[in-house]
Amino acid sequence: MNAVAKSKAKERQVEIAASRILRRWGIESVRPVRGIGKEAVAARLGPIGVELWERATEKTTRLLKLVPVRESFRGRVGIRK
């Protein structure tokens, strides 16, 4: 496993741990995180908590990865007898 893959795996583990903590708090969606407060979320969840709070309060912008659209489409139509 290379360094990038290890980093992504570790990041995913942190996200899963944060998700489990939120479920224990009775939080099933991001919206209730708004009411907790940024400092409280950061104290309990660390950087992932801050990122989650910023997403919940729409304080951050996430860029979309644009995918080029194919210019043409060829379909095959067949009729079975």
mmCIF file of the N, C-alpha and C atoms, coordinates in Angstrom:
data_MODEL
# 
_entry.id   MODEL 
# 
loop_
_atom_site.group_PDB 
_atom_site.id 
_atom_site.type_symbol 
_atom_site.label_atom_id 
_atom_site.label_alt_id 
_atom_site.label_comp_id 
_atom_site.label_asym_id 
_atom_site.label_entity_id 
_atom_site.label_seq_id 
_atom_site.pdbx_PDB_ins_code 
_atom_site.Cartn_x 
_atom_site.Cartn_y 
_atom_site.Cartn_z 
_atom_site.occupancy 
_atom_site.B_iso_or_equiv 
_atom_site.pdbx_formal_charge 
_atom_site.auth_seq_id 
_atom_site.auth_comp_id 
_atom_site.auth_asym_id 
_atom_site.auth_atom_id 
_atom_site.pdbx_PDB_model_num 
ATOM 1   N N  . MET A 1 1  ? 0.856   -1.171  0.000   1.00 0.00 ? 1  MET A N  1 
ATOM 2   C CA . MET A 1 1  ? 0.000   0.000   0.000   1.00 0.00 ? 1  MET A CA 1 
ATOM 3   C C  . MET A 1 1  ? 0.910   1.245   0.000   1.00 0.00 ? 1  MET A C  1 
ATOM 4   N N  . ASN A 1 2  ? 0.686   2.141   -0.944  1.00 0.00 ? 2  ASN A N  1 
ATOM 5   C CA . ASN A 1 2  ? 1.520   3.342   -1.016  1.00 0.00 ? 2  ASN A CA 1 
ATOM 6   C C  . ASN A 1 2  ? 1.063   4.392   -0.002  1.00 0.00 ? 2  ASN A C  1 
ATOM 7   N N  . ALA A 1 3  ? 1.811   5.476   0.093   1.00 0.00 ? 3  ALA A N  1 
ATOM 8   C CA . ALA A 1 3  ? 1.550   6.511   1.098   1.00 0.00 ? 3  ALA A CA 1 
ATOM 9   C C  . ALA A 1 3  ? 0.182   7.166   0.914   1.00 0.00 ? 3  ALA A C  1 
ATOM 10  N N  . VAL A 1 4  ? -0.216  7.402   -0.323  1.00 0.00 ? 4  VAL A N  1 
ATOM 11  C CA . VAL A 1 4  ? -1.518  8.042   -0.584  1.00 0.00 ? 4  VAL A CA 1 
ATOM 12  C C  . VAL A 1 4  ? -2.645  7.118   -0.147  1.00 0.00 ? 4  VAL A C  1 
ATOM 13  N N  . ALA A 1 5  ? -2.538  5.851   -0.482  1.00 0.00 ? 5  ALA A N  1 
ATOM 14  C CA . ALA A 1 5  ? -3.566  4.886   -0.098  1.00 0.00 ? 5  ALA A CA 1 
ATOM 15  C C  . ALA A 1 5  ? -3.650  4.748   1.418   1.00 0.00 ? 5  ALA A C  1 
ATOM 16  N N  . LYS A 1 6  ? -2.501  4.752   2.092   1.00 0.00 ? 6  LYS A N  1 
ATOM 17  C CA . LYS A 1 6  ? -2.495  4.671   3.555   1.00 0.00 ? 6  LYS A CA 1 
ATOM 18  C C  . LYS A 1 6  ? -3.152  5.893   4.172   1.00 0.00 ? 6  LYS A C  1 
ATOM 19  N N  . SER A 1 7  ? -2.862  7.060   3.607   1.00 0.00 ? 7  SER A N  1 
ATOM 20  C CA . SER A 1 7  ? -3.449  8.299   4.105   1.00 0.00 ? 7  SER A CA 1 
ATOM 21  C C  . SER A 1 7  ? -4.961  8.290   3.947   1.00 0.00 ? 7  SER A C  1 
ATOM 22  N N  . LYS A 1 8  ? -5.426  7.849   2.784   1.00 0.00 ? 8  LYS A N  1 
ATOM 23  C CA . LYS A 1 8  ? -6.873  7.795   2.539   1.00 0.00 ? 8  LYS A CA 1 
ATOM 24  C C  . LYS A 1 8  ? -7.541  6.774   3.454   1.00 0.00 ? 8  LYS A C  1 
ATOM 25  N N  . ALA A 1 9  ? -6.877  5.643   3.698   1.00 0.00 ? 9  ALA A N  1 
ATOM 26  C CA . ALA A 1 9  ? -7.432  4.623   4.587   1.00 0.00 ? 9  ALA A CA 1 
ATOM 27  C C  . ALA A 1 9  ? -7.542  5.163   6.007   1.00 0.00 ? 9  ALA A C  1 
ATOM 28  N N  . LYS A 1 10 ? -6.520  5.884   6.457   1.00 0.00 ? 10 LYS A N  1 
ATOM 29  C CA . LYS A 1 10 ? -6.545  6.472   7.805   1.00 0.00 ? 10 LYS A CA 1 
ATOM 30  C C  . LYS A 1 10 ? -7.644  7.533   7.904   1.00 0.00 ? 10 LYS A C  1 
ATOM 31  N N  . GLU A 1 11 ? -7.773  8.355   6.865   1.00 0.00 ? 11 GLU A N  1 
ATOM 32  C CA . GLU A 1 11 ? -8.811  9.386   6.840   1.00 0.00 ? 11 GLU A CA 1 
ATOM 33  C C  . GLU A 1 11 ? -10.191 8.747   6.927   1.00 0.00 ? 11 GLU A C  1 
ATOM 34  N N  . ARG A 1 12 ? -10.374 7.660   6.221   1.00 0.00 ? 12 ARG A N  1 
ATOM 35  C CA . ARG A 1 12 ? -11.661 6.950   6.242   1.00 0.00 ? 12 ARG A CA 1 
ATOM 36  C C  . ARG A 1 12 ? -11.949 6.389   7.634   1.00 0.00 ? 12 ARG A C  1 
ATOM 37  N N  . GLN A 1 13 ? -10.928 5.876   8.310   1.00 0.00 ? 13 GLN A N  1 
ATOM 38  C CA . GLN A 1 13 ? -11.104 5.360   9.667   1.00 0.00 ? 13 GLN A CA 1 
ATOM 39  C C  . GLN A 1 13 ? -11.538 6.471   10.625  1.00 0.00 ? 13 GLN A C  1 
ATOM 40  N N  . VAL A 1 14 ? -10.966 7.659   10.457  1.00 0.00 ? 14 VAL A N  1 
ATOM 41  C CA . VAL A 1 14 ? -11.339 8.799   11.289  1.00 0.00 ? 14 VAL A CA 1 
ATOM 42  C C  . VAL A 1 14 ? -12.796 9.174   11.034  1.00 0.00 ? 14 VAL A C  1 
ATOM 43  N N  . GLU A 1 15 ? -13.209 9.172   9.763   1.00 0.00 ? 15 GLU A N  1 
ATOM 44  C CA . GLU A 1 15 ? -14.595 9.491   9.422   1.00 0.00 ? 15 GLU A CA 1 
ATOM 45  C C  . GLU A 1 15 ? -15.558 8.483   10.035  1.00 0.00 ? 15 GLU A C  1 
ATOM 46  N N  . ILE A 1 16 ? -15.203 7.217   9.986   1.00 0.00 ? 16 ILE A N  1 
ATOM 47  C CA . ILE A 1 16 ? -16.053 6.175   10.560  1.00 0.00 ? 16 ILE A CA 1 
ATOM 48  C C  . ILE A 1 16 ? -16.157 6.342   12.069  1.00 0.00 ? 16 ILE A C  1 
ATOM 49  N N  . ALA A 1 17 ? -15.038 6.637   12.717  1.00 0.00 ? 17 ALA A N  1 
ATOM 50  C CA . ALA A 1 17 ? -15.051 6.855   14.167  1.00 0.00 ? 17 ALA A CA 1 
ATOM 51  C C  . ALA A 1 17 ? -15.928 8.049   14.533  1.00 0.00 ? 17 ALA A C  1 
ATOM 52  N N  . ALA A 1 18 ? -15.825 9.134   13.781  1.00 0.00 ? 18 ALA A N  1 
ATOM 53  C CA . ALA A 1 18 ? -16.645 10.322  14.035  1.00 0.00 ? 18 ALA A CA 1 
ATOM 54  C C  . ALA A 1 18 ? -18.120 9.999   13.839  1.00 0.00 ? 18 ALA A C  1 
ATOM 55  N N  . SER A 1 19 ? -18.423 9.223   12.823  1.00 0.00 ? 19 SER A N  1 
ATOM 56  C CA . SER A 1 19 ? -19.806 8.824   12.558  1.00 0.00 ? 19 SER A CA 1 
ATOM 57  C C  . SER A 1 19 ? -20.374 8.010   13.717  1.00 0.00 ? 19 SER A C  1 
ATOM 58  N N  . ARG A 1 20 ? -19.573 7.120   14.264  1.00 0.00 ? 20 ARG A N  1 
ATOM 59  C CA . ARG A 1 20 ? -20.022 6.313   15.411  1.00 0.00 ? 20 ARG A CA 1 
ATOM 60  C C  . ARG A 1 20 ? -20.295 7.184   16.630  1.00 0.00 ? 20 ARG A C  1 
ATOM 61  N N  . ILE A 1 21 ? -19.415 8.156   16.859  1.00 0.00 ? 21 ILE A N  1 
ATOM 62  C CA . ILE A 1 21 ? -19.610 9.070   17.990  1.00 0.00 ? 21 ILE A CA 1 
ATOM 63  C C  . ILE A 1 21 ? -20.904 9.859   17.817  1.00 0.00 ? 21 ILE A C  1 
ATOM 64  N N  . LEU A 1 22 ? -21.137 10.363  16.629  1.00 0.00 ? 22 LEU A N  1 
ATOM 65  C CA . LEU A 1 22 ? -22.361 11.133  16.365  1.00 0.00 ? 22 LEU A CA 1 
ATOM 66  C C  . LEU A 1 22 ? -23.600 10.274  16.587  1.00 0.00 ? 22 LEU A C  1 
ATOM 67  N N  . ARG A 1 23 ? -23.559 9.024   16.166  1.00 0.00 ? 23 ARG A N  1 
ATOM 68  C CA . ARG A 1 23 ? -24.704 8.129   16.385  1.00 0.00 ? 23 ARG A CA 1 
ATOM 69  C C  . ARG A 1 23 ? -24.944 7.904   17.878  1.00 0.00 ? 23 ARG A C  1 
ATOM 70  N N  . ARG A 1 24 ? -23.862 7.780   18.662  1.00 0.00 ? 24 ARG A N  1 
ATOM 71  C CA . ARG A 1 24 ? -24.013 7.620   20.113  1.00 0.00 ? 24 ARG A CA 1 
ATOM 72  C C  . ARG A 1 24 ? -24.652 8.856   20.737  1.00 0.00 ? 24 ARG A C  1 
ATOM 73  N N  . TRP A 1 25 ? -24.396 10.016  20.152  1.00 0.00 ? 25 TRP A N  1 
ATOM 74  C CA . TRP A 1 25 ? -25.008 11.251  20.623  1.00 0.00 ? 25 TRP A CA 1 
ATOM 75  C C  . TRP A 1 25 ? -26.455 11.374  20.161  1.00 0.00 ? 25 TRP A C  1 
ATOM 76  N N  . GLY A 1 26 ? -26.903 10.446  19.325  1.00 0.00 ? 26 GLY A N  1 
ATOM 77  C CA . GLY A 1 26 ? -28.263 10.496  18.797  1.00 0.00 ? 26 GLY A CA 1 
ATOM 78  C C  . GLY A 1 26 ? -28.395 11.331  17.543  1.00 0.00 ? 26 GLY A C  1 
ATOM 79  N N  . ILE A 1 27 ? -27.278 11.643  16.909  1.00 0.00 ? 27 ILE A N  1 
ATOM 80  C CA . ILE A 1 27 ? -27.289 12.469  15.692  1.00 0.00 ? 27 ILE A CA 1 
ATOM 81  C C  . ILE A 1 27 ? -27.199 11.552  14.482  1.00 0.00 ? 27 ILE A C  1 
ATOM 82  N N  . GLU A 1 28 ? -28.244 11.568  13.682  1.00 0.00 ? 28 GLU A N  1 
ATOM 83  C CA . GLU A 1 28 ? -28.307 10.707  12.500  1.00 0.00 ? 28 GLU A CA 1 
ATOM 84  C C  . GLU A 1 28 ? -28.032 11.450  11.197  1.00 0.00 ? 28 GLU A C  1 
ATOM 85  N N  . SER A 1 29 ? -28.096 12.787  11.225  1.00 0.00 ? 29 SER A N  1 
ATOM 86  C CA . SER A 1 29 ? -27.820 13.580  10.026  1.00 0.00 ? 29 SER A CA 1 
ATOM 87  C C  . SER A 1 29 ? -26.942 14.768  10.409  1.00 0.00 ? 29 SER A C  1 
ATOM 88  N N  . VAL A 1 30 ? -26.490 15.497  9.436   1.00 0.00 ? 30 VAL A N  1 
ATOM 89  C CA . VAL A 1 30 ? -25.569 16.609  9.669   1.00 0.00 ? 30 VAL A CA 1 
ATOM 90  C C  . VAL A 1 30 ? -26.279 17.826  10.265  1.00 0.00 ? 30 VAL A C  1 
ATOM 91  N N  . ARG A 1 31 ? -27.527 17.997  9.959   1.00 0.00 ? 31 ARG A N  1 
ATOM 92  C CA . ARG A 1 31 ? -28.249 19.208  10.372  1.00 0.00 ? 31 ARG A CA 1 
ATOM 93  C C  . ARG A 1 31 ? -28.170 19.494  11.881  1.00 0.00 ? 31 ARG A C  1 
ATOM 94  N N  . PRO A 1 32 ? -28.360 18.526  12.777  1.00 0.00 ? 32 PRO A N  1 
ATOM 95  C CA . PRO A 1 32 ? -28.288 18.838  14.215  1.00 0.00 ? 32 PRO A CA 1 
ATOM 96  C C  . PRO A 1 32 ? -26.909 19.310  14.686  1.00 0.00 ? 32 PRO A C  1 
ATOM 97  N N  . VAL A 1 33 ? -25.876 19.063  13.905  1.00 0.00 ? 33 VAL A N  1 
ATOM 98  C CA . VAL A 1 33 ? -24.526 19.490  14.273  1.00 0.00 ? 33 VAL A CA 1 
ATOM 99  C C  . VAL A 1 33 ? -24.455 21.011  14.365  1.00 0.00 ? 33 VAL A C  1 
ATOM 100 N N  . ARG A 1 34 ? -25.298 21.696  13.604  1.00 0.00 ? 34 ARG A N  1 
ATOM 101 C CA . ARG A 1 34 ? -25.317 23.162  13.627  1.00 0.00 ? 34 ARG A CA 1 
ATOM 102 C C  . ARG A 1 34 ? -25.529 23.706  15.034  1.00 0.00 ? 34 ARG A C  1 
ATOM 103 N N  . GLY A 1 35 ? -26.399 23.077  15.776  1.00 0.00 ? 35 GLY A N  1 
ATOM 104 C CA . GLY A 1 35 ? -26.766 23.569  17.098  1.00 0.00 ? 35 GLY A CA 1 
ATOM 105 C C  . GLY A 1 35 ? -25.735 23.295  18.178  1.00 0.00 ? 35 GLY A C  1 
ATOM 106 N N  . ILE A 1 36 ? -24.785 22.428  17.913  1.00 0.00 ? 36 ILE A N  1 
ATOM 107 C CA . ILE A 1 36 ? -23.793 22.069  18.926  1.00 0.00 ? 36 ILE A CA 1 
ATOM 108 C C  . ILE A 1 36 ? -22.768 23.173  19.117  1.00 0.00 ? 36 ILE A C  1 
ATOM 109 N N  . GLY A 1 37 ? -22.360 23.803  18.054  1.00 0.00 ? 37 GLY A N  1 
ATOM 110 C CA . GLY A 1 37 ? -21.330 24.845  18.139  1.00 0.00 ? 37 GLY A CA 1 
ATOM 111 C C  . GLY A 1 37 ? -20.001 24.322  17.654  1.00 0.00 ? 37 GLY A C  1 
ATOM 112 N N  . LYS A 1 38 ? -19.304 25.169  16.939  1.00 0.00 ? 38 LYS A N  1 
ATOM 113 C CA . LYS A 1 38 ? -18.049 24.776  16.304  1.00 0.00 ? 38 LYS A CA 1 
ATOM 114 C C  . LYS A 1 38 ? -17.010 24.336  17.325  1.00 0.00 ? 38 LYS A C  1 
ATOM 115 N N  . GLU A 1 39 ? -16.850 25.093  18.400  1.00 0.00 ? 39 GLU A N  1 
ATOM 116 C CA . GLU A 1 39 ? -15.825 24.760  19.393  1.00 0.00 ? 39 GLU A CA 1 
ATOM 117 C C  . GLU A 1 39 ? -16.117 23.430  20.074  1.00 0.00 ? 39 GLU A C  1 
ATOM 118 N N  . ALA A 1 40 ? -17.385 23.176  20.394  1.00 0.00 ? 40 ALA A N  1 
ATOM 119 C CA . ALA A 1 40 ? -17.755 21.927  21.065  1.00 0.00 ? 40 ALA A CA 1 
ATOM 120 C C  . ALA A 1 40 ? -17.513 20.726  20.157  1.00 0.00 ? 40 ALA A C  1 
ATOM 121 N N  . VAL A 1 41 ? -17.872 20.878  18.892  1.00 0.00 ? 41 VAL A N  1 
ATOM 122 C CA . VAL A 1 41 ? -17.651 19.784  17.934  1.00 0.00 ? 41 VAL A CA 1 
ATOM 123 C C  . VAL A 1 41 ? -16.154 19.560  17.744  1.00 0.00 ? 41 VAL A C  1 
ATOM 124 N N  . ALA A 1 42 ? -15.402 20.643  17.630  1.00 0.00 ? 42 ALA A N  1 
ATOM 125 C CA . ALA A 1 42 ? -13.949 20.527  17.452  1.00 0.00 ? 42 ALA A CA 1 
ATOM 126 C C  . ALA A 1 42 ? -13.295 19.864  18.660  1.00 0.00 ? 42 ALA A C  1 
ATOM 127 N N  . ALA A 1 43 ? -13.757 20.200  19.859  1.00 0.00 ? 43 ALA A N  1 
ATOM 128 C CA . ALA A 1 43 ? -13.175 19.623  21.072  1.00 0.00 ? 43 ALA A CA 1 
ATOM 129 C C  . ALA A 1 43 ? -13.410 18.120  21.140  1.00 0.00 ? 43 ALA A C  1 
ATOM 130 N N  . ARG A 1 44 ? -14.530 17.670  20.629  1.00 0.00 ? 44 ARG A N  1 
ATOM 131 C CA . ARG A 1 44 ? -14.877 16.256  20.733  1.00 0.00 ? 44 ARG A CA 1 
ATOM 132 C C  . ARG A 1 44 ? -14.417 15.423  19.546  1.00 0.00 ? 44 ARG A C  1 
ATOM 133 N N  . LEU A 1 45 ? -14.417 16.025  18.353  1.00 0.00 ? 45 LEU A N  1 
ATOM 134 C CA . LEU A 1 45 ? -14.110 15.247  17.144  1.00 0.00 ? 45 LEU A CA 1 
ATOM 135 C C  . LEU A 1 45 ? -12.840 15.684  16.434  1.00 0.00 ? 45 LEU A C  1 
ATOM 136 N N  . GLY A 1 46 ? -12.261 16.807  16.812  1.00 0.00 ? 46 GLY A N  1 
ATOM 137 C CA . GLY A 1 46 ? -11.040 17.266  16.170  1.00 0.00 ? 46 GLY A CA 1 
ATOM 138 C C  . GLY A 1 46 ? -11.310 17.884  14.802  1.00 0.00 ? 46 GLY A C  1 
ATOM 139 N N  . PRO A 1 47 ? -10.321 17.837  13.915  1.00 0.00 ? 47 PRO A N  1 
ATOM 140 C CA . PRO A 1 47 ? -10.445 18.476  12.592  1.00 0.00 ? 47 PRO A CA 1 
ATOM 141 C C  . PRO A 1 47 ? -11.630 17.960  11.768  1.00 0.00 ? 47 PRO A C  1 
ATOM 142 N N  . ILE A 1 48 ? -11.932 16.682  11.866  1.00 0.00 ? 48 ILE A N  1 
ATOM 143 C CA . ILE A 1 48 ? -13.078 16.150  11.109  1.00 0.00 ? 48 ILE A CA 1 
ATOM 144 C C  . ILE A 1 48 ? -14.375 16.777  11.612  1.00 0.00 ? 48 ILE A C  1 
ATOM 145 N N  . GLY A 1 49 ? -14.438 17.077  12.906  1.00 0.00 ? 49 GLY A N  1 
ATOM 146 C CA . GLY A 1 49 ? -15.607 17.733  13.472  1.00 0.00 ? 49 GLY A CA 1 
ATOM 147 C C  . GLY A 1 49 ? -15.775 19.155  12.959  1.00 0.00 ? 49 GLY A C  1 
ATOM 148 N N  . VAL A 1 50 ? -14.657 19.865  12.847  1.00 0.00 ? 50 VAL A N  1 
ATOM 149 C CA . VAL A 1 50 ? -14.695 21.229  12.310  1.00 0.00 ? 50 VAL A CA 1 
ATOM 150 C C  . VAL A 1 50 ? -15.187 21.204  10.869  1.00 0.00 ? 50 VAL A C  1 
ATOM 151 N N  . GLU A 1 51 ? -14.646 20.276  10.077  1.00 0.00 ? 51 GLU A N  1 
ATOM 152 C CA . GLU A 1 51 ? -15.073 20.161  8.679   1.00 0.00 ? 51 GLU A CA 1 
ATOM 153 C C  . GLU A 1 51 ? -16.561 19.835  8.590   1.00 0.00 ? 51 GLU A C  1 
ATOM 154 N N  . LEU A 1 52 ? -17.023 18.936  9.427   1.00 0.00 ? 52 LEU A N  1 
ATOM 155 C CA . LEU A 1 52 ? -18.437 18.563  9.447   1.00 0.00 ? 52 LEU A CA 1 
ATOM 156 C C  . LEU A 1 52 ? -19.308 19.757  9.836   1.00 0.00 ? 52 LEU A C  1 
ATOM 157 N N  . TRP A 1 53 ? -18.890 20.503  10.865  1.00 0.00 ? 53 TRP A N  1 
ATOM 158 C CA . TRP A 1 53 ? -19.643 21.670  11.302  1.00 0.00 ? 53 TRP A CA 1 
ATOM 159 C C  . TRP A 1 53 ? -19.720 22.711  10.196  1.00 0.00 ? 53 TRP A C  1 
ATOM 160 N N  . GLU A 1 54 ? -18.594 22.941  9.514   1.00 0.00 ? 54 GLU A N  1 
ATOM 161 C CA . GLU A 1 54 ? -18.575 23.929  8.435   1.00 0.00 ? 54 GLU A CA 1 
ATOM 162 C C  . GLU A 1 54 ? -19.477 23.509  7.285   1.00 0.00 ? 54 GLU A C  1 
ATOM 163 N N  . ARG A 1 55 ? -19.518 22.219  6.980   1.00 0.00 ? 55 ARG A N  1 
ATOM 164 C CA . ARG A 1 55 ? -20.431 21.746  5.930   1.00 0.00 ? 55 ARG A CA 1 
ATOM 165 C C  . ARG A 1 55 ? -21.886 21.908  6.364   1.00 0.00 ? 55 ARG A C  1 
ATOM 166 N N  . ALA A 1 56 ? -22.159 21.591  7.620   1.00 0.00 ? 56 ALA A N  1 
ATOM 167 C CA . ALA A 1 56 ? -23.532 21.673  8.126   1.00 0.00 ? 56 ALA A CA 1 
ATOM 168 C C  . ALA A 1 56 ? -24.038 23.110  8.148   1.00 0.00 ? 56 ALA A C  1 
ATOM 169 N N  . THR A 1 57 ? -23.146 24.060  8.412   1.00 0.00 ? 57 THR A N  1 
ATOM 170 C CA . THR A 1 57 ? -23.549 25.466  8.489   1.00 0.00 ? 57 THR A CA 1 
ATOM 171 C C  . THR A 1 57 ? -23.299 26.209  7.184   1.00 0.00 ? 57 THR A C  1 
ATOM 172 N N  . GLU A 1 58 ? -22.909 25.470  6.164   1.00 0.00 ? 58 GLU A N  1 
ATOM 173 C CA . GLU A 1 58 ? -22.666 26.026  4.832   1.00 0.00 ? 58 GLU A CA 1 
ATOM 174 C C  . GLU A 1 58 ? -21.595 27.110  4.859   1.00 0.00 ? 58 GLU A C  1 
ATOM 175 N N  . LYS A 1 59 ? -20.578 26.921  5.704   1.00 0.00 ? 59 LYS A N  1 
ATOM 176 C CA . LYS A 1 59 ? -19.467 27.869  5.790   1.00 0.00 ? 59 LYS A CA 1 
ATOM 177 C C  . LYS A 1 59 ? -18.322 27.489  4.853   1.00 0.00 ? 59 LYS A C  1 
ATOM 178 N N  . THR A 1 60 ? -18.464 26.402  4.162   1.00 0.00 ? 60 THR A N  1 
ATOM 179 C CA . THR A 1 60 ? -17.402 25.933  3.286   1.00 0.00 ? 60 THR A CA 1 
ATOM 180 C C  . THR A 1 60 ? -17.964 25.660  1.892   1.00 0.00 ? 60 THR A C  1 
ATOM 181 N N  . THR A 1 61 ? -17.106 25.697  0.927   1.00 0.00 ? 61 THR A N  1 
ATOM 182 C CA . THR A 1 61 ? -17.484 25.409  -0.450  1.00 0.00 ? 61 THR A CA 1 
ATOM 183 C C  . THR A 1 61 ? -16.713 24.193  -0.915  1.00 0.00 ? 61 THR A C  1 
ATOM 184 N N  . ARG A 1 62 ? -17.432 23.231  -1.427  1.00 0.00 ? 62 ARG A N  1 
ATOM 185 C CA . ARG A 1 62 ? -16.783 22.040  -1.952  1.00 0.00 ? 62 ARG A CA 1 
ATOM 186 C C  . ARG A 1 62 ? -16.869 22.092  -3.468  1.00 0.00 ? 62 ARG A C  1 
ATOM 187 N N  . LEU A 1 63 ? -15.738 22.002  -4.109  1.00 0.00 ? 63 LEU A N  1 
ATOM 188 C CA . LEU A 1 63 ? -15.696 22.058  -5.560  1.00 0.00 ? 63 LEU A CA 1 
ATOM 189 C C  . LEU A 1 63 ? -16.124 20.724  -6.153  1.00 0.00 ? 63 LEU A C  1 
ATOM 190 N N  . LEU A 1 64 ? -16.778 20.799  -7.280  1.00 0.00 ? 64 LEU A N  1 
ATOM 191 C CA . LEU A 1 64 ? -17.182 19.598  -7.991  1.00 0.00 ? 64 LEU A CA 1 
ATOM 192 C C  . LEU A 1 64 ? -16.115 19.220  -9.002  1.00 0.00 ? 64 LEU A C  1 
ATOM 193 N N  . LYS A 1 65 ? -15.939 17.950  -9.177  1.00 0.00 ? 65 LYS A N  1 
ATOM 194 C CA . LYS A 1 65 ? -15.037 17.475  -10.214 1.00 0.00 ? 65 LYS A CA 1 
ATOM 195 C C  . LYS A 1 65 ? -15.886 17.277  -11.465 1.00 0.00 ? 65 LYS A C  1 
ATOM 196 N N  . LEU A 1 66 ? -15.631 18.112  -12.456 1.00 0.00 ? 66 LEU A N  1 
ATOM 197 C CA . LEU A 1 66 ? -16.412 18.033  -13.679 1.00 0.00 ? 66 LEU A CA 1 
ATOM 198 C C  . LEU A 1 66 ? -15.893 16.902  -14.557 1.00 0.00 ? 66 LEU A C  1 
ATOM 199 N N  . VAL A 1 67 ? -16.832 16.180  -15.106 1.00 0.00 ? 67 VAL A N  1 
ATOM 200 C CA . VAL A 1 67 ? -16.496 15.056  -15.973 1.00 0.00 ? 67 VAL A CA 1 
ATOM 201 C C  . VAL A 1 67 ? -16.924 15.428  -17.377 1.00 0.00 ? 67 VAL A C  1 
ATOM 202 N N  . PRO A 1 68 ? -16.032 15.278  -18.361 1.00 0.00 ? 68 PRO A N  1 
ATOM 203 C CA . PRO A 1 68 ? -16.417 15.624  -19.734 1.00 0.00 ? 68 PRO A CA 1 
ATOM 204 C C  . PRO A 1 68 ? -17.522 14.705  -20.241 1.00 0.00 ? 68 PRO A C  1 
ATOM 205 N N  . VAL A 1 69 ? -18.434 15.301  -20.975 1.00 0.00 ? 69 VAL A N  1 
ATOM 206 C CA . VAL A 1 69 ? -19.544 14.554  -21.549 1.00 0.00 ? 69 VAL A CA 1 
ATOM 207 C C  . VAL A 1 69 ? -19.133 14.068  -22.926 1.00 0.00 ? 69 VAL A C  1 
ATOM 208 N N  . ARG A 1 70 ? -19.445 12.826  -23.200 1.00 0.00 ? 70 ARG A N  1 
ATOM 209 C CA . ARG A 1 70 ? -19.125 12.294  -24.528 1.00 0.00 ? 70 ARG A CA 1 
ATOM 210 C C  . ARG A 1 70 ? -19.958 13.004  -25.577 1.00 0.00 ? 70 ARG A C  1 
ATOM 211 N N  . GLU A 1 71 ? -19.334 13.296  -26.690 1.00 0.00 ? 71 GLU A N  1 
ATOM 212 C CA . GLU A 1 71 ? -20.004 14.042  -27.748 1.00 0.00 ? 71 GLU A CA 1 
ATOM 213 C C  . GLU A 1 71 ? -21.099 13.237  -28.453 1.00 0.00 ? 71 GLU A C  1 
ATOM 214 N N  . SER A 1 72 ? -20.875 11.979  -28.589 1.00 0.00 ? 72 SER A N  1 
ATOM 215 C CA . SER A 1 72 ? -21.874 11.184  -29.308 1.00 0.00 ? 72 SER A CA 1 
ATOM 216 C C  . SER A 1 72 ? -22.146 9.895   -28.557 1.00 0.00 ? 72 SER A C  1 
ATOM 217 N N  . PHE A 1 73 ? -23.235 9.309   -28.897 1.00 0.00 ? 73 PHE A N  1 
ATOM 218 C CA . PHE A 1 73 ? -23.616 8.044   -28.289 1.00 0.00 ? 73 PHE A CA 1 
ATOM 219 C C  . PHE A 1 73 ? -24.081 7.113   -29.394 1.00 0.00 ? 73 PHE A C  1 
ATOM 220 N N  . ARG A 1 74 ? -23.516 5.950   -29.408 1.00 0.00 ? 74 ARG A N  1 
ATOM 221 C CA . ARG A 1 74 ? -23.958 4.942   -30.374 1.00 0.00 ? 74 ARG A CA 1 
ATOM 222 C C  . ARG A 1 74 ? -24.631 3.829   -29.609 1.00 0.00 ? 74 ARG A C  1 
ATOM 223 N N  . GLY A 1 75 ? -25.832 3.615   -29.931 1.00 0.00 ? 75 GLY A N  1 
ATOM 224 C CA . GLY A 1 75 ? -26.564 2.533   -29.310 1.00 0.00 ? 75 GLY A CA 1 
ATOM 225 C C  . GLY A 1 75 ? -26.840 1.433   -30.319 1.00 0.00 ? 75 GLY A C  1 
ATOM 226 N N  . ARG A 1 76 ? -27.019 0.277   -29.822 1.00 0.00 ? 76 ARG A N  1 
ATOM 227 C CA . ARG A 1 76 ? -27.347 -0.847  -30.708 1.00 0.00 ? 76 ARG A CA 1 
ATOM 228 C C  . ARG A 1 76 ? -28.759 -1.298  -30.363 1.00 0.00 ? 76 ARG A C  1 
ATOM 229 N N  . VAL A 1 77 ? -29.575 -1.334  -31.366 1.00 0.00 ? 77 VAL A N  1 
ATOM 230 C CA . VAL A 1 77 ? -30.928 -1.799  -31.187 1.00 0.00 ? 77 VAL A CA 1 
ATOM 231 C C  . VAL A 1 77 ? -31.052 -3.110  -31.933 1.00 0.00 ? 77 VAL A C  1 
ATOM 232 N N  . GLY A 1 78 ? -31.461 -4.108  -31.226 1.00 0.00 ? 78 GLY A N  1 
ATOM 233 C CA . GLY A 1 78 ? -31.644 -5.411  -31.836 1.00 0.00 ? 78 GLY A CA 1 
ATOM 234 C C  . GLY A 1 78 ? -33.041 -5.922  -31.585 1.00 0.00 ? 78 GLY A C  1 
ATOM 235 N N  . ILE A 1 79 ? -33.574 -6.588  -32.578 1.00 0.00 ? 79 ILE A N  1 
ATOM 236 C CA . ILE A 1 79 ? -34.909 -7.156  -32.426 1.00 0.00 ? 79 ILE A CA 1 
ATOM 237 C C  . ILE A 1 79 ? -34.752 -8.670  -32.442 1.00 0.00 ? 79 ILE A C  1 
ATOM 238 N N  . ARG A 1 80 ? -35.243 -9.265  -31.378 1.00 0.00 ? 80 ARG A N  1 
ATOM 239 C CA . ARG A 1 80 ? -35.175 -10.729 -31.311 1.00 0.00 ? 80 ARG A CA 1 
ATOM 240 C C  . ARG A 1 80 ? -36.427 -11.326 -31.913 1.00 0.00 ? 80 ARG A C  1 
ATOM 241 N N  . LYS A 1 81 ? -36.220 -12.440 -32.579 1.00 0.00 ? 81 LYS A N  1 
ATOM 242 C CA . LYS A 1 81 ? -37.363 -13.130 -33.194 1.00 0.00 ? 81 LYS A CA 1 
ATOM 243 C C  . LYS A 1 81 ? -37.757 -14.306 -32.358 1.00 0.00 ? 81 LYS A C  1 
# 
